[in-house]
Amino acid sequence: MFLKIRRDTLIILLLAFMLIVSGRLMTYMAFASSTEESEGIPIAGVIIKGNDIVPISSIRANIAGAGFRSGSYIRGDVLVTSRRELPLNEAIANAEEFATRTTIPGTRLTPIVAADIKVDIETGIVTVNVIEDFSTVDVRGGTI
């Protein structure tokens, strides 16, 4: 039994087949050429919440001083930076201390009284929650 197919229908079917095959081939090539995370989970970014007066850039610079910056990565429970390797819980404690030492630019005022840092070890996102309390800030000798 012979099926009658018009020429334009055959061309459309062939084009659809070629699109499907090329899509599958592109998907495979994208997967095959993707870089593998052999080192660990890279630090993707730092999200800062709860600040009103202290600039985000100042807090982010101090958190970067604790090791949570681009180029660092998490391997298991260890934070690996370009200079050292340290346990993740120690790096979090250091970052919390550095965040509380953040000053308002141009002054010596440190209004951040507490910082809570959460690190997502699957995505590499660092979330910093800070609490500013100006009732405990010594303003008398605060300017430079």
Contacts in CASP RR format, 6 or more apart in sequence:
PFRMAT RR
TARGET T0000
AUTHOR 0000-0000-0000
METHOD contacts of the structure
MODEL  1
MFLKIRRDTLIILLLAFMLIVSGRLMTYMAFASSTEESEGIPIAGVIIKG
NDIVPISSIRANIAGAGFRSGSYIRGDVLVTSRRELPLNEAIANAEEFAT
RTTIPGTRLTPIVAADIKVDIETGIVTVNVIEDFSTVDVRGGTI
5 13 0 8 1.000
39 73 0 8 1.000
39 75 0 8 1.000
39 80 0 8 1.000
40 73 0 8 1.000
40 74 0 8 1.000
40 75 0 8 1.000
40 76 0 8 1.000
40 80 0 8 1.000
41 73 0 8 1.000
41 74 0 8 1.000
41 75 0 8 1.000
41 121 0 8 1.000
41 122 0 8 1.000
41 123 0 8 1.000
41 124 0 8 1.000
42 70 0 8 1.000
42 71 0 8 1.000
42 72 0 8 1.000
42 73 0 8 1.000
42 74 0 8 1.000
42 124 0 8 1.000
43 68 0 8 1.000
43 69 0 8 1.000
43 70 0 8 1.000
43 71 0 8 1.000
43 72 0 8 1.000
43 73 0 8 1.000
43 74 0 8 1.000
43 124 0 8 1.000
43 126 0 8 1.000
44 123 0 8 1.000
44 124 0 8 1.000
44 125 0 8 1.000
45 68 0 8 1.000
45 70 0 8 1.000
45 124 0 8 1.000
45 125 0 8 1.000
45 126 0 8 1.000
46 60 0 8 1.000
46 63 0 8 1.000
46 64 0 8 1.000
46 68 0 8 1.000
46 125 0 8 1.000
46 126 0 8 1.000
46 127 0 8 1.000
46 128 0 8 1.000
47 125 0 8 1.000
47 126 0 8 1.000
47 127 0 8 1.000
47 128 0 8 1.000
48 56 0 8 1.000
48 59 0 8 1.000
48 60 0 8 1.000
48 63 0 8 1.000
48 128 0 8 1.000
48 130 0 8 1.000
49 127 0 8 1.000
49 128 0 8 1.000
49 129 0 8 1.000
49 130 0 8 1.000
50 129 0 8 1.000
50 130 0 8 1.000
50 131 0 8 1.000
50 132 0 8 1.000
51 59 0 8 1.000
51 112 0 8 1.000
51 130 0 8 1.000
51 132 0 8 1.000
52 132 0 8 1.000
53 104 0 8 1.000
53 111 0 8 1.000
53 132 0 8 1.000
53 134 0 8 1.000
54 102 0 8 1.000
54 103 0 8 1.000
54 104 0 8 1.000
54 111 0 8 1.000
54 112 0 8 1.000
54 130 0 8 1.000
54 132 0 8 1.000
55 105 0 8 1.000
58 102 0 8 1.000
58 103 0 8 1.000
58 104 0 8 1.000
58 105 0 8 1.000
59 99 0 8 1.000
59 102 0 8 1.000
59 112 0 8 1.000
59 128 0 8 1.000
59 130 0 8 1.000
62 95 0 8 1.000
62 98 0 8 1.000
62 99 0 8 1.000
62 101 0 8 1.000
62 102 0 8 1.000
63 69 0 8 1.000
63 95 0 8 1.000
63 98 0 8 1.000
63 99 0 8 1.000
63 117 0 8 1.000
63 126 0 8 1.000
63 128 0 8 1.000
65 98 0 8 1.000
66 91 0 8 1.000
66 94 0 8 1.000
66 95 0 8 1.000
66 97 0 8 1.000
66 98 0 8 1.000
67 79 0 8 1.000
67 81 0 8 1.000
67 91 0 8 1.000
67 94 0 8 1.000
67 95 0 8 1.000
68 79 0 8 1.000
68 91 0 8 1.000
68 95 0 8 1.000
68 119 0 8 1.000
68 126 0 8 1.000
69 81 0 8 1.000
71 81 0 8 1.000
71 82 0 8 1.000
72 79 0 8 1.000
72 80 0 8 1.000
72 81 0 8 1.000
72 82 0 8 1.000
73 79 0 8 1.000
73 80 0 8 1.000
74 80 0 8 1.000
74 88 0 8 1.000
74 119 0 8 1.000
74 121 0 8 1.000
74 124 0 8 1.000
76 88 0 8 1.000
76 121 0 8 1.000
77 87 0 8 1.000
77 88 0 8 1.000
77 89 0 8 1.000
78 85 0 8 1.000
78 86 0 8 1.000
78 87 0 8 1.000
78 88 0 8 1.000
79 85 0 8 1.000
79 86 0 8 1.000
79 87 0 8 1.000
79 88 0 8 1.000
79 91 0 8 1.000
86 94 0 8 1.000
88 119 0 8 1.000
88 121 0 8 1.000
92 117 0 8 1.000
92 119 0 8 1.000
95 115 0 8 1.000
95 117 0 8 1.000
95 126 0 8 1.000
95 128 0 8 1.000
96 115 0 8 1.000
96 116 0 8 1.000
96 117 0 8 1.000
99 112 0 8 1.000
99 115 0 8 1.000
99 117 0 8 1.000
99 128 0 8 1.000
99 130 0 8 1.000
100 110 0 8 1.000
100 112 0 8 1.000
100 113 0 8 1.000
100 114 0 8 1.000
100 115 0 8 1.000
101 110 0 8 1.000
102 110 0 8 1.000
102 112 0 8 1.000
103 109 0 8 1.000
103 110 0 8 1.000
104 111 0 8 1.000
106 143 0 8 1.000
106 144 0 8 1.000
107 142 0 8 1.000
107 143 0 8 1.000
107 144 0 8 1.000
108 141 0 8 1.000
108 142 0 8 1.000
108 143 0 8 1.000
108 144 0 8 1.000
109 137 0 8 1.000
109 139 0 8 1.000
109 142 0 8 1.000
110 137 0 8 1.000
111 132 0 8 1.000
111 133 0 8 1.000
111 134 0 8 1.000
111 137 0 8 1.000
112 130 0 8 1.000
112 131 0 8 1.000
112 132 0 8 1.000
113 131 0 8 1.000
113 132 0 8 1.000
113 133 0 8 1.000
113 136 0 8 1.000
114 130 0 8 1.000
114 131 0 8 1.000
115 128 0 8 1.000
115 129 0 8 1.000
115 130 0 8 1.000
115 131 0 8 1.000
116 128 0 8 1.000
116 129 0 8 1.000
116 130 0 8 1.000
117 126 0 8 1.000
117 127 0 8 1.000
117 128 0 8 1.000
117 129 0 8 1.000
118 126 0 8 1.000
118 127 0 8 1.000
118 129 0 8 1.000
119 125 0 8 1.000
119 126 0 8 1.000
119 127 0 8 1.000
120 126 0 8 1.000
120 127 0 8 1.000
END
